Amino acid sequence: MKKTRICANCGAEHAIEDMFEVEGDWLCEDCADRLTVICDHCAERIYAENAIEDEHYSLCHDCDCIIRTYSAYYDDDGRTYCESC
Protein backbone atom coordinates (compact mmCIF):
# COMPACT_ATOMS: atom_id res chain seq x y z
CA MET A 1 0.00 0.00 0.00
CA LYS A 2 1.35 3.39 -1.04
CA LYS A 3 1.82 6.04 1.60
CA THR A 4 0.06 9.29 0.82
CA ARG A 5 -0.05 12.81 2.22
CA ILE A 6 -2.43 15.72 1.90
CA CYS A 7 -0.96 18.85 0.31
CA ALA A 8 -0.91 21.67 2.86
CA ASN A 9 -1.80 24.16 0.14
CA CYS A 10 -4.36 22.62 -2.25
CA GLY A 11 -5.64 19.83 0.00
CA ALA A 12 -5.26 17.10 -2.63
CA GLU A 13 -3.96 13.66 -1.69
CA HIS A 14 -0.76 12.50 -3.41
CA ALA A 15 1.73 9.65 -3.11
CA ILE A 16 4.43 10.70 -0.65
CA GLU A 17 7.18 10.19 -3.25
CA ASP A 18 5.50 12.88 -5.40
CA MET A 19 5.56 15.46 -2.60
CA PHE A 20 8.05 17.85 -1.07
CA GLU A 21 8.49 18.67 2.60
CA VAL A 22 8.88 22.44 2.95
CA GLU A 23 9.41 24.04 6.33
CA GLY A 24 7.39 21.27 8.01
CA ASP A 25 4.57 21.26 5.41
CA TRP A 26 3.97 18.66 2.71
CA LEU A 27 3.32 20.13 -0.74
CA CYS A 28 2.41 18.48 -4.03
CA GLU A 29 4.72 19.14 -6.97
CA ASP A 30 2.46 21.80 -8.52
CA CYS A 31 2.15 23.77 -5.29
CA ALA A 32 5.86 23.39 -4.53
CA ASP A 33 6.72 24.74 -7.99
CA ARG A 34 4.46 27.76 -7.51
CA LEU A 35 5.17 28.59 -3.86
CA THR A 36 8.77 27.62 -3.19
CA VAL A 37 12.33 28.19 -4.35
CA ILE A 38 15.54 26.26 -3.82
CA CYS A 39 17.92 28.37 -1.75
CA ASP A 40 21.21 28.83 -3.62
CA HIS A 41 23.00 29.18 -0.30
CA CYS A 42 21.77 26.13 1.64
CA ALA A 43 20.09 24.08 -1.17
CA GLU A 44 16.93 23.70 0.94
CA ARG A 45 13.45 24.22 -0.54
CA ILE A 46 11.85 27.20 1.20
CA TYR A 47 8.70 29.22 0.73
CA ALA A 48 9.33 32.06 -1.73
CA GLU A 49 7.72 34.54 0.66
CA ASN A 50 10.26 33.56 3.32
CA ALA A 51 13.19 33.81 0.92
CA ILE A 52 12.93 37.59 0.85
CA GLU A 53 13.43 37.65 4.61
CA ASP A 54 16.69 35.74 4.15
CA GLU A 55 19.96 37.69 4.02
CA HIS A 56 20.80 36.00 0.71
CA TYR A 57 17.74 37.22 -1.22
CA SER A 58 15.91 40.43 -1.97
CA LEU A 59 12.72 41.40 -3.72
CA CYS A 60 12.91 43.59 -6.84
CA HIS A 61 11.27 46.92 -6.11
CA ASP A 62 9.65 47.07 -9.58
CA CYS A 63 8.61 43.54 -10.59
CA ASP A 64 8.57 41.75 -7.18
CA CYS A 65 10.77 38.88 -8.41
CA ILE A 66 13.12 37.23 -5.93
CA ILE A 67 16.77 37.96 -6.65
CA ARG A 68 20.04 36.98 -5.03
CA THR A 69 21.40 39.81 -2.91
CA TYR A 70 24.82 39.59 -4.53
CA SER A 71 23.34 40.12 -8.02
CA ALA A 72 20.88 42.87 -7.08
CA TYR A 73 21.19 46.44 -8.26
CA TYR A 74 20.60 49.22 -5.72
CA ASP A 75 19.42 52.79 -6.18
CA ASP A 76 20.46 55.76 -4.04
CA ASP A 77 17.58 55.06 -1.63
CA GLY A 78 18.72 51.46 -1.02
CA ARG A 79 15.90 49.83 -3.00
CA THR A 80 16.82 46.62 -4.81
CA TYR A 81 16.24 45.86 -8.49
CA CYS A 82 16.78 42.87 -10.74
CA GLU A 83 18.89 43.11 -13.89
CA SER A 84 15.78 43.48 -16.10
CA CYS A 85 14.39 46.44 -14.18
Residue pairs with C-beta under 8 A, 6 or more apart in sequence:
2 15
2 16
3 15
3 16
4 13
4 14
4 15
4 16
5 13
5 14
5 16
5 19
5 26
6 12
6 13
6 26
7 13
7 14
7 19
7 26
7 27
7 28
7 31
8 25
8 26
8 27
8 31
9 25
9 27
9 28
9 31
9 35
10 28
10 30
10 31
12 28
14 28
14 29
16 26
18 28
18 29
19 26
19 27
19 28
19 29
19 32
20 26
20 27
20 29
20 32
20 36
20 45
21 27
21 45
22 32
22 35
22 36
22 45
22 46
22 47
23 46
23 47
23 50
27 35
27 36
32 45
35 47
35 48
35 49
36 45
36 46
36 47
36 48
37 45
37 46
37 48
37 51
37 66
38 44
38 45
38 46
39 45
39 46
39 51
39 54
39 56
39 57
40 56
40 68
41 54
41 56
46 54
48 66
51 57
51 66
52 58
52 59
52 66
55 69
56 68
56 69
56 70
57 66
57 67
57 68
57 69
58 66
58 67
58 68
58 69
58 72
58 80
59 65
59 66
59 67
59 80
60 66
60 67
60 72
60 80
60 81
60 82
60 85
61 75
61 79
61 80
61 81
61 85
62 81
62 82
62 85
63 82
63 84
63 85
65 82
67 80
67 82
69 80
71 83
72 80
72 81
72 82
73 80
73 81
73 82
73 83
73 85
74 80
74 81
75 81
